[in-house]
Amino acid sequence: MSHLVLTPGMFVRHPQHPEWGIGQVQSRVGVIVTVTFADAGKKVINASSVALVLVPDSDL
């Protein structure tokens, strides 16, 4: 389980799908996170199953 607290506006990467590019968190309801990825569009992710990786501002 991820200990990362995701909030709207944060930028993340999906560890199993680097080809999706950087995504921006749109919403979070419990463990369900909606992220819009640059190269894959909107994805709904169960954050208890996938540990999204925070992208530092310096990498944007």
Jmol script that loads the backbone (N, CA, C; Angstrom):
load data "model"
ATOM      1  N   MET A   1       0.844  -1.190   0.000  1.00  0.00           N
ATOM      2  CA  MET A   1       0.000   0.000   0.000  1.00  0.00           C
ATOM      3  C   MET A   1       0.880   1.242   0.000  1.00  0.00           C
ATOM      4  N   SER A   2       0.468   2.219  -0.795  1.00  0.00           N
ATOM      5  CA  SER A   2       1.239   3.448  -0.912  1.00  0.00           C
ATOM      6  C   SER A   2       1.001   4.360   0.289  1.00  0.00           C
ATOM      7  N   HIS A   3       2.069   4.996   0.755  1.00  0.00           N
ATOM      8  CA  HIS A   3       1.952   5.965   1.839  1.00  0.00           C
ATOM      9  C   HIS A   3       1.956   7.387   1.293  1.00  0.00           C
ATOM     10  N   LEU A   4       2.013   7.522  -0.033  1.00  0.00           N
ATOM     11  CA  LEU A   4       2.017   8.820  -0.675  1.00  0.00           C
ATOM     12  C   LEU A   4       0.606   9.403  -0.628  1.00  0.00           C
ATOM     13  N   VAL A   5       0.475  10.625  -0.129  1.00  0.00           N
ATOM     14  CA  VAL A   5      -0.821  11.295  -0.094  1.00  0.00           C
ATOM     15  C   VAL A   5      -0.964  12.094  -1.381  1.00  0.00           C
ATOM     16  N   LEU A   6      -1.868  11.655  -2.240  1.00  0.00           N
ATOM     17  CA  LEU A   6      -2.064  12.299  -3.530  1.00  0.00           C
ATOM     18  C   LEU A   6      -3.214  13.290  -3.451  1.00  0.00           C
ATOM     19  N   THR A   7      -2.974  14.480  -3.965  1.00  0.00           N
ATOM     20  CA  THR A   7      -4.008  15.502  -4.002  1.00  0.00           C
ATOM     21  C   THR A   7      -4.094  16.062  -5.417  1.00  0.00           C
ATOM     22  N   PRO A   8      -5.259  16.600  -5.794  1.00  0.00           N
ATOM     23  CA  PRO A   8      -5.397  17.175  -7.138  1.00  0.00           C
ATOM     24  C   PRO A   8      -4.307  18.199  -7.430  1.00  0.00           C
ATOM     25  N   GLY A   9      -3.788  18.113  -8.654  1.00  0.00           N
ATOM     26  CA  GLY A   9      -2.735  19.030  -9.091  1.00  0.00           C
ATOM     27  C   GLY A   9      -1.349  18.425  -9.044  1.00  0.00           C
ATOM     28  N   MET A  10      -1.163  17.375  -8.239  1.00  0.00           N
ATOM     29  CA  MET A  10       0.158  16.730  -8.164  1.00  0.00           C
ATOM     30  C   MET A  10       0.462  16.005  -9.474  1.00  0.00           C
ATOM     31  N   PHE A  11       1.753  15.906  -9.785  1.00  0.00           N
ATOM     32  CA  PHE A  11       2.190  15.194 -10.978  1.00  0.00           C
ATOM     33  C   PHE A  11       2.809  13.862 -10.582  1.00  0.00           C
ATOM     34  N   VAL A  12       2.451  12.807 -11.329  1.00  0.00           N
ATOM     35  CA  VAL A  12       2.883  11.450 -11.005  1.00  0.00           C
ATOM     36  C   VAL A  12       3.246  10.681 -12.268  1.00  0.00           C
ATOM     37  N   ARG A  13       3.902   9.558 -12.046  1.00  0.00           N
ATOM     38  CA  ARG A  13       4.155   8.562 -13.097  1.00  0.00           C
ATOM     39  C   ARG A  13       3.599   7.236 -12.609  1.00  0.00           C
ATOM     40  N   HIS A  14       3.180   6.395 -13.557  1.00  0.00           N
ATOM     41  CA  HIS A  14       2.726   5.042 -13.224  1.00  0.00           C
ATOM     42  C   HIS A  14       3.940   4.124 -13.389  1.00  0.00           C
ATOM     43  N   PRO A  15       4.356   3.427 -12.324  1.00  0.00           N
ATOM     44  CA  PRO A  15       5.593   2.637 -12.390  1.00  0.00           C
ATOM     45  C   PRO A  15       5.568   1.499 -13.416  1.00  0.00           C
ATOM     46  N   GLN A  16       4.396   0.937 -13.696  1.00  0.00           N
ATOM     47  CA  GLN A  16       4.324  -0.151 -14.676  1.00  0.00           C
ATOM     48  C   GLN A  16       4.065   0.335 -16.102  1.00  0.00           C
ATOM     49  N   HIS A  17       3.793   1.635 -16.267  1.00  0.00           N
ATOM     50  CA  HIS A  17       3.497   2.176 -17.598  1.00  0.00           C
ATOM     51  C   HIS A  17       4.234   3.494 -17.841  1.00  0.00           C
ATOM     52  N   PRO A  18       5.561   3.462 -17.911  1.00  0.00           N
ATOM     53  CA  PRO A  18       6.313   4.703 -18.145  1.00  0.00           C
ATOM     54  C   PRO A  18       5.953   5.356 -19.482  1.00  0.00           C
ATOM     55  N   GLU A  19       5.453   4.565 -20.425  1.00  0.00           N
ATOM     56  CA  GLU A  19       5.082   5.093 -21.746  1.00  0.00           C
ATOM     57  C   GLU A  19       3.881   6.049 -21.668  1.00  0.00           C
ATOM     58  N   TRP A  20       3.165   6.045 -20.550  1.00  0.00           N
ATOM     59  CA  TRP A  20       2.033   6.961 -20.379  1.00  0.00           C
ATOM     60  C   TRP A  20       2.498   8.386 -20.142  1.00  0.00           C
ATOM     61  N   GLY A  21       3.756   8.564 -19.756  1.00  0.00           N
ATOM     62  CA  GLY A  21       4.284   9.889 -19.482  1.00  0.00           C
ATOM     63  C   GLY A  21       3.870  10.389 -18.108  1.00  0.00           C
ATOM     64  N   ILE A  22       4.008  11.682 -17.926  1.00  0.00           N
ATOM     65  CA  ILE A  22       3.651  12.306 -16.651  1.00  0.00           C
ATOM     66  C   ILE A  22       2.148  12.538 -16.619  1.00  0.00           C
ATOM     67  N   GLY A  23       1.565  12.253 -15.460  1.00  0.00           N
ATOM     68  CA  GLY A  23       0.138  12.479 -15.287  1.00  0.00           C
ATOM     69  C   GLY A  23      -0.128  13.470 -14.181  1.00  0.00           C
ATOM     70  N   GLN A  24      -1.272  14.145 -14.286  1.00  0.00           N
ATOM     71  CA  GLN A  24      -1.677  15.078 -13.235  1.00  0.00           C
ATOM     72  C   GLN A  24      -2.909  14.523 -12.536  1.00  0.00           C
ATOM     73  N   VAL A  25      -2.829  14.467 -11.209  1.00  0.00           N
ATOM     74  CA  VAL A  25      -3.946  13.970 -10.408  1.00  0.00           C
ATOM     75  C   VAL A  25      -5.118  14.935 -10.556  1.00  0.00           C
ATOM     76  N   GLN A  26      -6.284  14.376 -10.909  1.00  0.00           N
ATOM     77  CA  GLN A  26      -7.496  15.176 -11.056  1.00  0.00           C
ATOM     78  C   GLN A  26      -8.358  15.099  -9.804  1.00  0.00           C
ATOM     79  N   SER A  27      -8.434  13.890  -9.219  1.00  0.00           N
ATOM     80  CA  SER A  27      -9.243  13.721  -8.010  1.00  0.00           C
ATOM     81  C   SER A  27      -8.803  12.479  -7.267  1.00  0.00           C
ATOM     82  N   ARG A  28      -9.192  12.421  -5.993  1.00  0.00           N
ATOM     83  CA  ARG A  28      -8.941  11.233  -5.179  1.00  0.00           C
ATOM     84  C   ARG A  28     -10.135  11.069  -4.249  1.00  0.00           C
ATOM     85  N   VAL A  29     -10.704   9.865  -4.281  1.00  0.00           N
ATOM     86  CA  VAL A  29     -11.786   9.507  -3.371  1.00  0.00           C
ATOM     87  C   VAL A  29     -11.354   8.210  -2.704  1.00  0.00           C
ATOM     88  N   GLY A  30     -10.940   8.292  -1.458  1.00  0.00           N
ATOM     89  CA  GLY A  30     -10.392   7.117  -0.779  1.00  0.00           C
ATOM     90  C   GLY A  30      -9.122   6.680  -1.480  1.00  0.00           C
ATOM     91  N   VAL A  31      -9.087   5.424  -1.928  1.00  0.00           N
ATOM     92  CA  VAL A  31      -7.902   4.908  -2.623  1.00  0.00           C
ATOM     93  C   VAL A  31      -8.017   5.019  -4.138  1.00  0.00           C
ATOM     94  N   ILE A  32      -9.133   5.553  -4.627  1.00  0.00           N
ATOM     95  CA  ILE A  32      -9.337   5.688  -6.076  1.00  0.00           C
ATOM     96  C   ILE A  32      -8.859   7.062  -6.530  1.00  0.00           C
ATOM     97  N   VAL A  33      -7.881   7.049  -7.445  1.00  0.00           N
ATOM     98  CA  VAL A  33      -7.268   8.277  -7.930  1.00  0.00           C
ATOM     99  C   VAL A  33      -7.504   8.381  -9.436  1.00  0.00           C
ATOM    100  N   THR A  34      -7.978   9.527  -9.874  1.00  0.00           N
ATOM    101  CA  THR A  34      -8.136   9.780 -11.309  1.00  0.00           C
ATOM    102  C   THR A  34      -6.979  10.658 -11.751  1.00  0.00           C
ATOM    103  N   VAL A  35      -6.254  10.170 -12.773  1.00  0.00           N
ATOM    104  CA  VAL A  35      -5.062  10.862 -13.262  1.00  0.00           C
ATOM    105  C   VAL A  35      -5.191  11.035 -14.766  1.00  0.00           C
ATOM    106  N   THR A  36      -4.854  12.215 -15.267  1.00  0.00           N
ATOM    107  CA  THR A  36      -4.787  12.439 -16.709  1.00  0.00           C
ATOM    108  C   THR A  36      -3.325  12.415 -17.117  1.00  0.00           C
ATOM    109  N   PHE A  37      -2.968  11.394 -17.941  1.00  0.00           N
ATOM    110  CA  PHE A  37      -1.590  11.214 -18.401  1.00  0.00           C
ATOM    111  C   PHE A  37      -1.398  11.860 -19.766  1.00  0.00           C
ATOM    112  N   ALA A  38      -0.203  12.404 -19.984  1.00  0.00           N
ATOM    113  CA  ALA A  38       0.129  13.100 -21.227  1.00  0.00           C
ATOM    114  C   ALA A  38      -0.098  12.224 -22.451  1.00  0.00           C
ATOM    115  N   ASP A  39       0.294  10.961 -22.387  1.00  0.00           N
ATOM    116  CA  ASP A  39       0.253  10.099 -23.563  1.00  0.00           C
ATOM    117  C   ASP A  39      -0.777   8.973 -23.475  1.00  0.00           C
ATOM    118  N   ALA A  40      -1.635   9.000 -22.447  1.00  0.00           N
ATOM    119  CA  ALA A  40      -2.617   7.915 -22.302  1.00  0.00           C
ATOM    120  C   ALA A  40      -4.002   8.405 -21.909  1.00  0.00           C
ATOM    121  N   GLY A  41      -4.145   9.699 -21.661  1.00  0.00           N
ATOM    122  CA  GLY A  41      -5.450  10.222 -21.284  1.00  0.00           C
ATOM    123  C   GLY A  41      -5.802   9.915 -19.841  1.00  0.00           C
ATOM    124  N   LYS A  42      -7.097   9.907 -19.551  1.00  0.00           N
ATOM    125  CA  LYS A  42      -7.580   9.739 -18.182  1.00  0.00           C
ATOM    126  C   LYS A  42      -7.580   8.274 -17.774  1.00  0.00           C
ATOM    127  N   LYS A  43      -7.040   8.014 -16.595  1.00  0.00           N
ATOM    128  CA  LYS A  43      -7.007   6.662 -16.022  1.00  0.00           C
ATOM    129  C   LYS A  43      -7.507   6.735 -14.587  1.00  0.00           C
ATOM    130  N   VAL A  44      -8.288   5.738 -14.201  1.00  0.00           N
ATOM    131  CA  VAL A  44      -8.755   5.614 -12.824  1.00  0.00           C
ATOM    132  C   VAL A  44      -7.941   4.498 -12.189  1.00  0.00           C
ATOM    133  N   ILE A  45      -7.240   4.806 -11.102  1.00  0.00           N
ATOM    134  CA  ILE A  45      -6.250   3.902 -10.514  1.00  0.00           C
ATOM    135  C   ILE A  45      -6.574   3.645  -9.056  1.00  0.00           C
ATOM    136  N   ASN A  46      -6.476   2.376  -8.664  1.00  0.00           N
ATOM    137  CA  ASN A  46      -6.618   2.004  -7.258  1.00  0.00           C
ATOM    138  C   ASN A  46      -5.245   2.167  -6.621  1.00  0.00           C
ATOM    139  N   ALA A  47      -5.077   3.209  -5.817  1.00  0.00           N
ATOM    140  CA  ALA A  47      -3.765   3.527  -5.236  1.00  0.00           C
ATOM    141  C   ALA A  47      -3.332   2.520  -4.175  1.00  0.00           C
ATOM    142  N   SER A  48      -4.234   1.642  -3.725  1.00  0.00           N
ATOM    143  CA  SER A  48      -3.802   0.607  -2.785  1.00  0.00           C
ATOM    144  C   SER A  48      -3.130  -0.544  -3.530  1.00  0.00           C
ATOM    145  N   SER A  49      -3.310  -0.602  -4.855  1.00  0.00           N
ATOM    146  CA  SER A  49      -2.683  -1.646  -5.670  1.00  0.00           C
ATOM    147  C   SER A  49      -1.486  -1.144  -6.470  1.00  0.00           C
ATOM    148  N   VAL A  50      -1.471   0.148  -6.767  1.00  0.00           N
ATOM    149  CA  VAL A  50      -0.409   0.742  -7.579  1.00  0.00           C
ATOM    150  C   VAL A  50       0.204   1.907  -6.813  1.00  0.00           C
ATOM    151  N   ALA A  51       1.515   1.861  -6.608  1.00  0.00           N
ATOM    152  CA  ALA A  51       2.221   2.947  -5.921  1.00  0.00           C
ATOM    153  C   ALA A  51       2.678   3.958  -6.960  1.00  0.00           C
ATOM    154  N   LEU A  52       1.839   4.953  -7.236  1.00  0.00           N
ATOM    155  CA  LEU A  52       2.211   6.000  -8.185  1.00  0.00           C
ATOM    156  C   LEU A  52       3.444   6.722  -7.654  1.00  0.00           C
ATOM    157  N   VAL A  53       4.270   7.179  -8.588  1.00  0.00           N
ATOM    158  CA  VAL A  53       5.533   7.833  -8.234  1.00  0.00           C
ATOM    159  C   VAL A  53       5.381   9.345  -8.416  1.00  0.00           C
ATOM    160  N   LEU A  54       5.620  10.083  -7.356  1.00  0.00           N
ATOM    161  CA  LEU A  54       5.535  11.532  -7.406  1.00  0.00           C
ATOM    162  C   LEU A  54       6.634  12.098  -8.300  1.00  0.00           C
ATOM    163  N   VAL A  55       6.275  13.050  -9.170  1.00  0.00           N
ATOM    164  CA  VAL A  55       7.236  13.707 -10.036  1.00  0.00           C
ATOM    165  C   VAL A  55       7.583  15.054  -9.412  1.00  0.00           C
ATOM    166  N   PRO A  56       8.850  15.268  -9.050  1.00  0.00           N
ATOM    167  CA  PRO A  56       9.248  16.556  -8.462  1.00  0.00           C
ATOM    168  C   PRO A  56       9.066  17.707  -9.453  1.00  0.00           C
ATOM    169  N   ASP A  57       8.784  18.886  -8.943  1.00  0.00           N
ATOM    170  CA  ASP A  57       8.605  20.063  -9.788  1.00  0.00           C
ATOM    171  C   ASP A  57       9.819  20.279 -10.693  1.00  0.00           C
ATOM    172  N   SER A  58      10.991  19.921 -10.234  1.00  0.00           N
ATOM    173  CA  SER A  58      12.210  20.129 -11.021  1.00  0.00           C
ATOM    174  C   SER A  58      12.254  19.240 -12.269  1.00  0.00           C
ATOM    175  N   ASP A  59      11.424  18.185 -12.312  1.00  0.00           N
ATOM    176  CA  ASP A  59      11.393  17.288 -13.466  1.00  0.00           C
ATOM    177  C   ASP A  59      10.311  17.659 -14.490  1.00  0.00           C
ATOM    178  N   LEU A  60       9.544  18.705 -14.211  1.00  0.00           N
ATOM    179  CA  LEU A  60       8.456  19.093 -15.117  1.00  0.00           C
ATOM    180  C   LEU A  60       8.953  19.951 -16.243  1.00  0.00           C
TER     181      LEU A  60
END
end "model"
wireframe off; spacefill off
backbone 0.3
color backbone group
